[in-house]
């Protein structure tokens, strides 16, 4: 049965967690900008956009928190594996990690798309 290095997975998870922390901080900055727009513009069209982004921010914040939680739980599971298998894991465990990494990359893509959409909105109303 094929075995995979645990050190590689720990590095990937660490990078993903740092990335999620970056996106959580970015989200706080975007919320501040949205509040500035809301204070300066009270028209119906602007309020529709503000509500849209408030909802997106909530969705992304939840996704970031859940994904980070799953990654941290997975790191704990890998720590248990390392005790039993001397730095290597079974292929099936690696596949779970690939799923988490794919989920992280999807969130990055969706977040970046939302961020660019927000910048276009902000440029229009600031």
Rosetta constraint file for C-alpha pairs under 8 A:
AtomPair CA 1 CA 90 HARMONIC 7.26 0.50
AtomPair CA 1 CA 91 HARMONIC 7.45 0.50
AtomPair CA 2 CA 90 HARMONIC 6.60 0.50
AtomPair CA 2 CA 91 HARMONIC 5.97 0.50
AtomPair CA 3 CA 88 HARMONIC 5.73 0.50
AtomPair CA 3 CA 89 HARMONIC 5.41 0.50
AtomPair CA 3 CA 90 HARMONIC 5.12 0.50
AtomPair CA 3 CA 91 HARMONIC 5.95 0.50
AtomPair CA 4 CA 88 HARMONIC 5.28 0.50
AtomPair CA 4 CA 89 HARMONIC 5.44 0.50
AtomPair CA 4 CA 90 HARMONIC 6.70 0.50
AtomPair CA 4 CA 91 HARMONIC 6.79 0.50
AtomPair CA 4 CA 94 HARMONIC 7.01 0.50
AtomPair CA 5 CA 9 HARMONIC 7.07 0.50
AtomPair CA 5 CA 87 HARMONIC 5.94 0.50
AtomPair CA 5 CA 88 HARMONIC 4.71 0.50
AtomPair CA 5 CA 89 HARMONIC 6.71 0.50
AtomPair CA 6 CA 10 HARMONIC 6.22 0.50
AtomPair CA 6 CA 78 HARMONIC 7.17 0.50
AtomPair CA 6 CA 82 HARMONIC 7.14 0.50
AtomPair CA 6 CA 87 HARMONIC 5.36 0.50
AtomPair CA 6 CA 88 HARMONIC 5.35 0.50
AtomPair CA 6 CA 89 HARMONIC 6.49 0.50
AtomPair CA 7 CA 11 HARMONIC 6.29 0.50
AtomPair CA 7 CA 87 HARMONIC 7.09 0.50
AtomPair CA 8 CA 12 HARMONIC 6.31 0.50
AtomPair CA 9 CA 13 HARMONIC 6.04 0.50
AtomPair CA 9 CA 97 HARMONIC 7.46 0.50
AtomPair CA 10 CA 14 HARMONIC 5.99 0.50
AtomPair CA 10 CA 75 HARMONIC 6.89 0.50
AtomPair CA 11 CA 15 HARMONIC 6.14 0.50
AtomPair CA 12 CA 16 HARMONIC 6.18 0.50
AtomPair CA 12 CA 101 HARMONIC 7.92 0.50
AtomPair CA 13 CA 17 HARMONIC 6.10 0.50
AtomPair CA 13 CA 71 HARMONIC 6.44 0.50
AtomPair CA 13 CA 75 HARMONIC 7.38 0.50
AtomPair CA 13 CA 101 HARMONIC 7.85 0.50
AtomPair CA 14 CA 18 HARMONIC 6.21 0.50
AtomPair CA 15 CA 19 HARMONIC 6.08 0.50
AtomPair CA 16 CA 20 HARMONIC 6.15 0.50
AtomPair CA 16 CA 101 HARMONIC 7.65 0.50
AtomPair CA 16 CA 104 HARMONIC 6.95 0.50
AtomPair CA 17 CA 21 HARMONIC 6.21 0.50
AtomPair CA 17 CA 68 HARMONIC 6.10 0.50
AtomPair CA 17 CA 71 HARMONIC 7.29 0.50
AtomPair CA 18 CA 22 HARMONIC 6.24 0.50
AtomPair CA 19 CA 23 HARMONIC 6.31 0.50
AtomPair CA 20 CA 24 HARMONIC 6.10 0.50
AtomPair CA 20 CA 64 HARMONIC 6.07 0.50
AtomPair CA 20 CA 68 HARMONIC 6.87 0.50
AtomPair CA 21 CA 25 HARMONIC 6.28 0.50
AtomPair CA 22 CA 26 HARMONIC 6.14 0.50
AtomPair CA 23 CA 27 HARMONIC 5.99 0.50
AtomPair CA 23 CA 64 HARMONIC 7.82 0.50
AtomPair CA 23 CA 111 HARMONIC 7.91 0.50
AtomPair CA 24 CA 28 HARMONIC 6.54 0.50
AtomPair CA 24 CA 61 HARMONIC 6.74 0.50
AtomPair CA 24 CA 64 HARMONIC 7.03 0.50
AtomPair CA 25 CA 29 HARMONIC 6.59 0.50
AtomPair CA 26 CA 30 HARMONIC 6.26 0.50
AtomPair CA 27 CA 31 HARMONIC 6.16 0.50
AtomPair CA 27 CA 57 HARMONIC 6.87 0.50
AtomPair CA 27 CA 61 HARMONIC 7.49 0.50
AtomPair CA 28 CA 32 HARMONIC 6.39 0.50
AtomPair CA 29 CA 33 HARMONIC 6.42 0.50
AtomPair CA 30 CA 34 HARMONIC 6.14 0.50
AtomPair CA 31 CA 35 HARMONIC 6.21 0.50
AtomPair CA 31 CA 54 HARMONIC 7.76 0.50
AtomPair CA 31 CA 57 HARMONIC 7.61 0.50
AtomPair CA 32 CA 36 HARMONIC 6.36 0.50
AtomPair CA 33 CA 37 HARMONIC 6.31 0.50
AtomPair CA 33 CA 122 HARMONIC 7.73 0.50
AtomPair CA 34 CA 38 HARMONIC 6.14 0.50
AtomPair CA 34 CA 50 HARMONIC 6.75 0.50
AtomPair CA 34 CA 53 HARMONIC 7.91 0.50
AtomPair CA 34 CA 122 HARMONIC 7.65 0.50
AtomPair CA 35 CA 39 HARMONIC 6.18 0.50
AtomPair CA 36 CA 40 HARMONIC 6.32 0.50
AtomPair CA 37 CA 41 HARMONIC 5.92 0.50
AtomPair CA 37 CA 122 HARMONIC 7.21 0.50
AtomPair CA 37 CA 125 HARMONIC 6.48 0.50
AtomPair CA 37 CA 126 HARMONIC 6.04 0.50
AtomPair CA 38 CA 42 HARMONIC 6.44 0.50
AtomPair CA 38 CA 46 HARMONIC 7.66 0.50
AtomPair CA 38 CA 47 HARMONIC 7.22 0.50
AtomPair CA 38 CA 50 HARMONIC 6.88 0.50
AtomPair CA 40 CA 126 HARMONIC 7.75 0.50
AtomPair CA 41 CA 46 HARMONIC 6.50 0.50
AtomPair CA 41 CA 47 HARMONIC 7.89 0.50
AtomPair CA 41 CA 125 HARMONIC 7.34 0.50
AtomPair CA 42 CA 46 HARMONIC 6.59 0.50
AtomPair CA 42 CA 47 HARMONIC 6.48 0.50
AtomPair CA 43 CA 47 HARMONIC 6.19 0.50
AtomPair CA 44 CA 48 HARMONIC 6.25 0.50
AtomPair CA 45 CA 49 HARMONIC 6.61 0.50
AtomPair CA 46 CA 50 HARMONIC 6.14 0.50
AtomPair CA 46 CA 125 HARMONIC 7.51 0.50
AtomPair CA 47 CA 51 HARMONIC 6.07 0.50
AtomPair CA 48 CA 52 HARMONIC 6.20 0.50
AtomPair CA 49 CA 53 HARMONIC 6.29 0.50
AtomPair CA 49 CA 121 HARMONIC 7.62 0.50
AtomPair CA 50 CA 54 HARMONIC 6.08 0.50
AtomPair CA 51 CA 55 HARMONIC 6.20 0.50
AtomPair CA 52 CA 56 HARMONIC 6.35 0.50
AtomPair CA 53 CA 57 HARMONIC 5.94 0.50
AtomPair CA 53 CA 118 HARMONIC 7.26 0.50
AtomPair CA 54 CA 58 HARMONIC 6.31 0.50
AtomPair CA 55 CA 59 HARMONIC 6.30 0.50
AtomPair CA 56 CA 60 HARMONIC 6.15 0.50
AtomPair CA 56 CA 114 HARMONIC 7.70 0.50
AtomPair CA 57 CA 61 HARMONIC 5.95 0.50
AtomPair CA 58 CA 62 HARMONIC 6.15 0.50
AtomPair CA 59 CA 63 HARMONIC 6.19 0.50
AtomPair CA 60 CA 64 HARMONIC 5.99 0.50
AtomPair CA 60 CA 107 HARMONIC 7.97 0.50
AtomPair CA 60 CA 111 HARMONIC 7.05 0.50
AtomPair CA 61 CA 65 HARMONIC 6.25 0.50
AtomPair CA 62 CA 66 HARMONIC 6.13 0.50
AtomPair CA 63 CA 67 HARMONIC 5.93 0.50
AtomPair CA 63 CA 107 HARMONIC 7.66 0.50
AtomPair CA 64 CA 68 HARMONIC 6.00 0.50
AtomPair CA 64 CA 107 HARMONIC 7.88 0.50
AtomPair CA 65 CA 69 HARMONIC 6.14 0.50
AtomPair CA 66 CA 70 HARMONIC 6.26 0.50
AtomPair CA 67 CA 71 HARMONIC 6.17 0.50
AtomPair CA 67 CA 100 HARMONIC 7.85 0.50
AtomPair CA 67 CA 103 HARMONIC 7.90 0.50
AtomPair CA 67 CA 104 HARMONIC 7.14 0.50
AtomPair CA 68 CA 72 HARMONIC 6.16 0.50
AtomPair CA 69 CA 73 HARMONIC 6.18 0.50
AtomPair CA 70 CA 74 HARMONIC 6.07 0.50
AtomPair CA 70 CA 100 HARMONIC 7.86 0.50
AtomPair CA 71 CA 75 HARMONIC 6.21 0.50
AtomPair CA 71 CA 100 HARMONIC 7.17 0.50
AtomPair CA 72 CA 76 HARMONIC 6.41 0.50
AtomPair CA 73 CA 77 HARMONIC 6.33 0.50
AtomPair CA 74 CA 78 HARMONIC 6.11 0.50
AtomPair CA 74 CA 97 HARMONIC 7.75 0.50
AtomPair CA 75 CA 79 HARMONIC 6.18 0.50
AtomPair CA 76 CA 80 HARMONIC 6.56 0.50
AtomPair CA 77 CA 81 HARMONIC 6.37 0.50
AtomPair CA 78 CA 82 HARMONIC 6.14 0.50
AtomPair CA 79 CA 83 HARMONIC 6.74 0.50
AtomPair CA 80 CA 84 HARMONIC 6.82 0.50
AtomPair CA 81 CA 85 HARMONIC 5.95 0.50
AtomPair CA 81 CA 87 HARMONIC 7.90 0.50
AtomPair CA 81 CA 88 HARMONIC 7.77 0.50
AtomPair CA 81 CA 89 HARMONIC 6.62 0.50
AtomPair CA 82 CA 86 HARMONIC 5.40 0.50
AtomPair CA 82 CA 87 HARMONIC 5.02 0.50
AtomPair CA 82 CA 88 HARMONIC 6.63 0.50
AtomPair CA 82 CA 89 HARMONIC 7.47 0.50
AtomPair CA 83 CA 87 HARMONIC 7.81 0.50
AtomPair CA 85 CA 89 HARMONIC 6.49 0.50
AtomPair CA 89 CA 93 HARMONIC 6.50 0.50
AtomPair CA 89 CA 94 HARMONIC 7.01 0.50
AtomPair CA 90 CA 94 HARMONIC 6.61 0.50
AtomPair CA 91 CA 95 HARMONIC 6.28 0.50
AtomPair CA 92 CA 96 HARMONIC 6.72 0.50
AtomPair CA 93 CA 97 HARMONIC 6.65 0.50
AtomPair CA 94 CA 98 HARMONIC 6.26 0.50
AtomPair CA 95 CA 99 HARMONIC 6.34 0.50
AtomPair CA 96 CA 100 HARMONIC 6.45 0.50
AtomPair CA 97 CA 101 HARMONIC 6.18 0.50
AtomPair CA 98 CA 102 HARMONIC 6.08 0.50
AtomPair CA 99 CA 103 HARMONIC 6.14 0.50
AtomPair CA 100 CA 104 HARMONIC 6.15 0.50
AtomPair CA 101 CA 105 HARMONIC 6.21 0.50
AtomPair CA 102 CA 106 HARMONIC 6.18 0.50
AtomPair CA 103 CA 107 HARMONIC 6.28 0.50
AtomPair CA 104 CA 108 HARMONIC 6.25 0.50
AtomPair CA 105 CA 109 HARMONIC 6.25 0.50
AtomPair CA 106 CA 110 HARMONIC 6.17 0.50
AtomPair CA 107 CA 111 HARMONIC 5.85 0.50
AtomPair CA 108 CA 112 HARMONIC 6.05 0.50
AtomPair CA 109 CA 113 HARMONIC 6.19 0.50
AtomPair CA 110 CA 114 HARMONIC 6.17 0.50
AtomPair CA 111 CA 115 HARMONIC 5.99 0.50
AtomPair CA 112 CA 116 HARMONIC 6.18 0.50
AtomPair CA 113 CA 117 HARMONIC 6.24 0.50
AtomPair CA 114 CA 118 HARMONIC 6.07 0.50
AtomPair CA 115 CA 119 HARMONIC 6.23 0.50
AtomPair CA 116 CA 120 HARMONIC 6.38 0.50
AtomPair CA 117 CA 121 HARMONIC 6.36 0.50
AtomPair CA 118 CA 122 HARMONIC 5.98 0.50
AtomPair CA 119 CA 123 HARMONIC 5.99 0.50
AtomPair CA 120 CA 124 HARMONIC 6.44 0.50
AtomPair CA 121 CA 125 HARMONIC 6.47 0.50
AtomPair CA 122 CA 126 HARMONIC 5.59 0.50
